[in-house]
Amino acid sequence: MRRPIGEILLSIRSFRDFYTFEEHVRNARKNRGLDMVPEWYEIPVFYFSNTACLYGPDSPIRKPSETDELDYELEWAVVIGKEGRDIPVTEADGFIAGFTILNDWSARDIQRKEMKVGLGPAKGKDFATSLGPELVSPDVLEDRLLPDRGRGARYDLTMTARVNGVEYSRGNTRTMYWTFAEMIATASRHTMLLPGDLIGSGTVGTGCIVEFPPGTHPWLEPGDVVELEIEKLGVLRNTVAGEEA
């Protein structure tokens, strides 16, 4: 089953964005002069973002006036379909209502300063996240399931990002270190997940401009069209607009 994301956008109650693709984590930390930390392999971690800044496909995304380094992030996400607390990994896939594409827009120069404080991203993220174009139920992806490793469902779906028609990023959902089942189990520990809660995967390896050597791709500017595509989930398209939009 497929539902236009607009049917559920306003009903999304919370947004946890995880950090599950090892290549992206390595690249992002390397660019900040940091090594991988062993704790990343022990627990899936996330930050909370702002549900008041969620946008659908084809919505203009305003570039914050304070940033000179606007970036996209190629992710996918699940929407929770029923409530649950302390959900076991072995049952967690049954709580997924559907999958969608997610763009976690980022102001890198602002984010870089914030991360030095050690608390996590704030205004570097707190302006836009786009979703869509559809919410796709798990049965649609059954033919792309990978062999079960006892840690929840894994899928083989190509992920690509284009800016103004030029491919910048290519990856695959199969490279996730943590599964959505493991993310759901973590998110529900000692608390209640509710229908409409949104859980993002984090960025696929090379799925954003900041992962590339400086100067490889220009930062996003008003007028740029960003297209994120994931097999079977469609194409999420947004145009960058000026602050006055």
Secondary structure, 3 states (H helix, E strand, C coil): CEEEHHHCHHHCCCEEEECCEHHHHHHHHHHCCCCCCHHHHCCCCEEECCHHHEECCCCCEECCCCCCCEECCEEEEEEECCCEECCCHHHHHHHEEEEEEEECCEEHHHHHHHHHHCCCCCCCCCCCEEEEEEEECHHHHHHHECCCCCCCCCECCEEEEEECCEEEEEEEHHHECCCHHHHHHHHCCCCEECCCCEEECCCCCCCCHHHCCCCCCCCECCCCEEEEEECCCEEEEEEEECCCC
